Amino acid sequence: MIRDMSDTLNTILSALTAGQHVEEDLLERLDALVTKPPPDIPEHMVQIFAHARELFGKDTARWLSKPHWNLAHQMPLQAAQSLEGAQRVEDLLTRIAVGMPS
């Protein structure tokens, strides 16, 4: 896990992984973070945010917080914390963008 990640992102991720369902206020906080990432968010996460936002628009936060079978049932936000996981998320986003099965 990347240590210098924004406290806000860490708080949101902790709440998402601890809960059974996604609260609307968490989605709003995540959407604000995705829309305007703080300077301490790693560049690979900023790129994922931007790519996901292009594809999902206002549903980006929901997509980032929903476990996906292609990411070993991790949330994209969770998987993207490592560089390897971020590459898997980018690959998934690319497949979705070109209409391939994801």
Residue frames as a rotation matrix with the C-alpha (Angstrom) as fourth column:
MET 1
0.584 0.812 0.000 0.00
0.812 -0.584 0.000 0.00
0.000 0.000 -1.000 0.00
ILE 2
-0.142 -0.611 0.779 1.26
0.533 -0.710 -0.460 3.47
0.834 0.351 0.426 -0.78
ARG 3
-0.232 -0.042 -0.972 2.04
0.972 -0.039 -0.231 5.33
-0.028 -0.998 0.049 2.43
ASP 4
-0.878 -0.223 -0.424 1.86
0.269 -0.962 -0.051 8.97
-0.396 -0.159 0.904 1.33
MET 5
-0.501 0.770 0.395 -1.72
0.622 0.003 0.783 8.76
0.602 0.638 -0.480 0.09
SER 6
-0.484 0.410 0.773 -4.13
-0.432 -0.880 0.196 11.45
0.761 -0.239 0.603 1.14
ASP 7
-0.962 0.193 0.191 -5.66
-0.125 0.309 -0.943 11.00
-0.241 -0.931 -0.273 4.58
THR 8
-0.157 0.962 -0.224 -9.04
-0.857 -0.246 -0.454 11.59
-0.491 0.121 0.863 2.97
LEU 9
0.078 0.133 -0.988 -8.54
-0.792 0.611 0.019 8.71
0.606 0.781 0.153 0.54
ASN 10
-0.816 -0.430 -0.386 -7.32
-0.109 0.770 -0.628 6.43
0.567 -0.471 -0.676 3.33
THR 11
-0.756 0.604 0.254 -10.35
-0.396 -0.112 -0.911 7.31
-0.522 -0.789 0.324 5.45
ILE 12
0.134 0.830 -0.541 -12.75
-0.975 0.014 -0.220 6.64
-0.175 0.557 0.812 2.57
LEU 13
-0.152 -0.270 -0.951 -11.04
-0.577 0.805 -0.137 3.37
0.802 0.528 -0.278 1.65
SER 14
-0.977 -0.213 0.018 -11.08
-0.127 0.511 -0.850 2.18
0.172 -0.833 -0.526 5.27
ALA 15
-0.429 0.892 0.142 -14.77
-0.613 -0.172 -0.772 2.96
-0.664 -0.418 0.620 5.57
LEU 16
0.208 0.507 -0.836 -15.56
-0.964 0.251 -0.087 1.22
0.166 0.824 0.541 2.29
THR 17
-0.394 -0.440 -0.807 -13.65
-0.375 0.878 -0.296 -1.93
0.839 0.187 -0.511 3.14
ALA 18
-0.984 0.030 0.175 -15.16
-0.160 0.278 -0.947 -2.12
-0.077 -0.960 -0.269 6.63
GLY 19
-0.329 0.944 -0.010 -18.77
-0.684 -0.246 -0.687 -1.73
-0.651 -0.219 0.726 5.50
GLN 20
-0.392 0.330 0.859 -21.16
0.485 0.867 -0.112 -4.08
-0.782 0.372 -0.500 3.79
HIS 21
0.421 0.582 0.696 -22.68
0.907 -0.250 -0.339 -1.29
-0.023 0.774 -0.633 1.69
VAL 22
-0.650 -0.680 0.340 -21.59
0.718 -0.696 -0.020 2.05
0.250 0.231 0.940 0.34
GLU 23
0.083 0.637 -0.767 -23.04
0.749 -0.548 -0.374 5.07
-0.658 -0.543 -0.522 2.10
GLU 24
0.669 0.278 0.689 -24.02
0.707 -0.525 -0.474 8.03
0.230 0.805 -0.548 -0.06
ASP 25
0.930 -0.348 -0.118 -21.83
-0.272 -0.868 0.415 10.42
-0.246 -0.354 -0.902 1.93
LEU 26
0.101 -0.921 0.377 -18.80
0.118 0.387 0.915 8.23
-0.988 -0.048 0.147 1.18
LEU 27
0.135 0.008 0.991 -19.65
0.966 0.222 -0.133 8.33
-0.221 0.975 0.023 -2.51
GLU 28
0.938 0.229 0.261 -19.92
0.282 -0.941 -0.188 12.12
0.203 0.250 -0.947 -2.36
ARG 29
0.640 -0.765 -0.073 -16.55
-0.369 -0.389 0.844 12.39
-0.674 -0.513 -0.531 -0.59
LEU 30
-0.077 -0.660 0.747 -14.97
0.494 0.626 0.604 10.00
-0.866 0.416 0.278 -3.08
ASP 31
0.496 0.329 0.803 -16.48
0.867 -0.226 -0.443 11.91
0.036 0.917 -0.398 -5.99
ALA 32
0.983 -0.172 -0.068 -15.01
-0.160 -0.975 0.156 15.15
-0.093 -0.143 -0.985 -4.65
LEU 33
0.258 -0.937 0.234 -11.63
-0.210 0.182 0.961 13.44
-0.943 -0.297 -0.150 -4.33
VAL 34
-0.012 -0.201 0.980 -11.83
0.809 0.574 0.127 12.03
-0.587 0.794 0.156 -7.87
THR 35
0.787 0.421 0.452 -12.92
0.610 -0.643 -0.463 15.36
0.095 0.640 -0.762 -9.31
LYS 36
0.622 -0.614 0.486 -10.09
-0.456 -0.789 -0.413 17.29
0.637 0.035 -0.770 -7.69
PRO 37
0.646 -0.408 -0.645 -7.38
0.607 0.787 0.111 14.96
0.462 -0.463 0.756 -6.36
PRO 38
0.918 -0.387 -0.088 -5.16
-0.207 -0.656 0.726 16.44
-0.338 -0.648 -0.682 -3.65
PRO 39
0.483 -0.788 -0.382 -1.46
-0.814 -0.244 -0.526 16.83
0.321 0.565 -0.760 -4.47
ASP 40
-0.366 -0.708 0.604 -0.39
-0.871 0.489 0.045 13.85
-0.327 -0.510 -0.796 -2.35
ILE 41
0.657 0.559 0.507 -2.43
-0.263 0.799 -0.541 11.32
-0.707 0.222 0.671 -4.38
PRO 42
-0.351 -0.853 0.386 -0.01
0.122 0.367 0.922 9.23
-0.928 0.371 -0.025 -6.49
GLU 43
-0.507 0.067 -0.860 -0.03
-0.750 -0.526 0.401 10.00
-0.426 0.848 0.317 -10.20
HIS 44
-0.955 0.158 -0.250 -1.16
-0.023 0.803 0.595 6.50
0.295 0.575 -0.764 -11.17
MET 45
-0.484 0.831 -0.276 -4.28
0.755 0.236 -0.612 6.96
-0.443 -0.504 -0.741 -9.03
VAL 46
-0.250 0.348 -0.904 -4.96
-0.270 -0.921 -0.280 10.38
-0.930 0.174 0.324 -10.57
GLN 47
-0.786 -0.093 -0.611 -4.77
-0.618 0.096 0.780 8.75
-0.013 0.991 -0.133 -14.02
ILE 48
-0.838 0.529 -0.134 -7.20
0.523 0.849 0.077 6.02
0.154 -0.005 -0.988 -12.97
PHE 49
-0.307 0.737 -0.603 -9.57
0.427 -0.459 -0.779 8.64
-0.850 -0.497 -0.174 -11.58
ALA 50
-0.386 0.102 -0.917 -9.44
-0.629 -0.756 0.181 10.55
-0.674 0.647 0.356 -14.88
HIS 51
-0.913 0.007 -0.407 -9.88
-0.323 0.596 0.735 7.45
0.248 0.803 -0.542 -17.03
ALA 52
-0.687 0.697 -0.204 -12.79
0.718 0.607 -0.341 6.18
-0.114 -0.381 -0.918 -14.93
ARG 53
-0.289 0.577 -0.763 -14.39
0.117 -0.770 -0.627 9.62
-0.950 -0.270 0.155 -14.97
GLU 54
-0.693 -0.008 -0.721 -14.26
-0.683 -0.311 0.660 9.66
-0.230 0.950 0.210 -18.78
LEU 55
-0.866 0.298 -0.402 -16.09
0.032 0.834 0.551 6.34
0.499 0.464 -0.732 -18.88
PHE 56
-0.416 0.689 -0.593 -18.52
0.861 0.509 -0.013 6.60
0.293 -0.516 -0.805 -15.99
GLY 57
-0.269 0.307 0.913 -19.06
0.037 -0.944 0.328 10.33
0.962 0.122 0.242 -15.43
LYS 58
-0.030 0.327 0.945 -21.19
-0.857 -0.495 0.144 10.92
0.515 -0.805 0.295 -12.33
ASP 59
0.919 0.393 -0.025 -21.11
-0.337 0.818 0.466 7.18
0.203 -0.420 0.884 -11.53
THR 60
0.153 -0.960 -0.236 -17.31
-0.326 0.176 -0.929 7.09
0.933 0.219 -0.286 -11.18
ALA 61
-0.419 -0.331 0.845 -17.29
-0.888 -0.045 -0.458 6.94
0.190 -0.942 -0.275 -7.38
ARG 62
0.521 0.684 0.510 -19.80
-0.741 0.660 -0.128 4.10
-0.424 -0.311 0.851 -7.39
TRP 63
0.843 -0.247 -0.477 -17.74
-0.192 0.690 -0.698 2.14
0.502 0.680 0.535 -9.94
LEU 64
-0.128 -0.982 0.142 -14.52
-0.487 -0.062 -0.871 2.69
0.864 -0.180 -0.470 -7.99
SER 65
-0.485 -0.023 0.874 -16.16
-0.874 0.056 -0.483 1.43
-0.038 -0.998 -0.047 -4.80
LYS 66
0.643 0.756 0.124 -17.84
-0.736 0.654 -0.177 -1.69
-0.215 0.022 0.976 -6.21
PRO 67
-0.161 -0.729 0.665 -15.89
-0.363 0.670 0.647 -4.99
-0.918 -0.137 -0.373 -6.02
HIS 68
0.438 0.216 -0.873 -15.14
-0.898 0.060 -0.436 -6.43
-0.042 0.975 0.220 -9.44
TRP 69
0.890 -0.031 0.454 -14.60
-0.033 0.991 0.133 -10.10
-0.454 -0.133 0.881 -10.22
ASN 70
0.758 -0.618 0.208 -11.76
0.372 0.148 -0.916 -9.24
0.535 0.772 0.342 -12.62
LEU 71
0.018 -0.739 0.674 -9.86
-0.546 -0.572 -0.612 -7.63
0.838 -0.356 -0.414 -9.72
ALA 72
-0.661 -0.215 -0.719 -10.14
0.316 0.790 -0.526 -10.68
0.681 -0.575 -0.454 -7.44
HIS 73
0.270 0.930 -0.251 -13.36
0.757 -0.044 0.652 -9.16
0.595 -0.366 -0.715 -6.05
GLN 74
-0.458 -0.420 -0.784 -11.54
0.768 -0.631 -0.111 -6.06
-0.448 -0.652 0.611 -4.84
MET 75
0.740 0.579 -0.342 -12.88
0.366 -0.773 -0.518 -2.58
-0.565 0.258 -0.784 -5.38
PRO 76
0.547 -0.563 0.619 -10.99
0.635 -0.203 -0.746 -0.78
0.545 0.801 0.246 -8.17
LEU 77
0.657 -0.273 0.702 -10.08
-0.480 -0.870 0.111 1.88
0.581 -0.410 -0.703 -5.61
GLN 78
0.751 -0.342 0.564 -8.61
-0.396 0.450 0.801 -0.80
-0.528 -0.825 0.202 -3.37
ALA 79
0.678 -0.482 0.555 -6.75
0.660 0.731 -0.172 -2.62
-0.323 0.483 0.814 -6.15
ALA 80
0.682 -0.352 0.641 -5.27
0.372 -0.588 -0.718 0.61
0.630 0.728 -0.270 -7.51
GLN 81
0.934 -0.338 0.114 -3.25
-0.283 -0.506 0.815 1.28
-0.218 -0.793 -0.569 -4.38
SER 82
0.122 -0.923 0.366 -0.34
0.188 0.384 0.904 -0.78
-0.975 -0.042 0.220 -5.66
LEU 83
-0.329 -0.306 -0.893 1.32
-0.761 -0.474 0.443 -0.15
-0.559 0.826 -0.077 -9.01
GLU 84
-0.999 -0.020 0.045 0.53
0.006 0.858 0.514 -3.71
-0.049 0.514 -0.856 -10.12
GLY 85
-0.344 0.938 -0.048 -3.10
0.741 0.240 -0.627 -3.34
-0.576 -0.251 -0.778 -9.05
ALA 86
0.029 0.307 -0.951 -3.33
-0.251 -0.919 -0.304 0.04
-0.968 0.248 0.050 -10.75
GLN 87
-0.770 -0.346 -0.535 -2.21
-0.599 0.107 0.793 -1.58
-0.218 0.932 -0.289 -13.99
ARG 88
-0.834 0.531 0.151 -4.95
0.543 0.838 0.050 -4.21
-0.100 0.123 -0.987 -13.61
VAL 89
0.009 0.851 -0.526 -7.52
0.476 -0.466 -0.746 -1.44
-0.879 -0.243 -0.409 -13.06
GLU 90
-0.233 -0.171 -0.957 -6.23
-0.627 -0.726 0.282 0.46
-0.743 0.666 0.062 -16.12
ASP 91
-0.988 -0.128 -0.088 -6.44
-0.151 0.667 0.730 -2.72
-0.035 0.734 -0.678 -18.19
LEU 92
-0.479 0.878 0.014 -10.01
0.781 0.433 -0.450 -3.23
-0.401 -0.204 -0.893 -17.02
LEU 93
0.094 0.489 -0.867 -10.93
0.026 -0.872 -0.489 0.37
-0.995 0.023 -0.095 -17.86
THR 94
-0.612 -0.396 -0.685 -9.40
-0.659 -0.223 0.718 -0.02
-0.437 0.891 -0.124 -21.32
ARG 95
-0.935 0.319 0.158 -11.39
0.355 0.865 0.355 -3.22
-0.024 0.388 -0.922 -21.91
ILE 96
-0.098 0.943 -0.317 -14.58
0.701 -0.160 -0.695 -1.44
-0.707 -0.291 -0.645 -20.88
ALA 97
-0.097 0.006 -0.995 -13.76
-0.326 -0.945 0.026 1.57
-0.940 0.327 0.093 -23.07
VAL 98
-0.720 -0.248 -0.648 -13.35
-0.683 0.086 0.725 -0.56
-0.124 0.965 -0.232 -26.21
GLY 99
0.214 0.966 -0.144 -16.36
-0.973 0.224 0.054 -2.74
0.085 0.129 0.988 -25.45
MET 100
-0.410 -0.396 -0.822 -14.50
-0.315 0.907 -0.280 -5.94
0.856 0.144 -0.496 -24.59
PRO 101
0.625 0.614 -0.482 -15.90
0.215 0.458 0.863 -8.23
0.750 -0.643 0.155 -21.91
SER 102
-0.191 -0.669 0.718 -14.69
-0.636 -0.473 -0.610 -7.15
0.748 -0.573 -0.335 -18.53
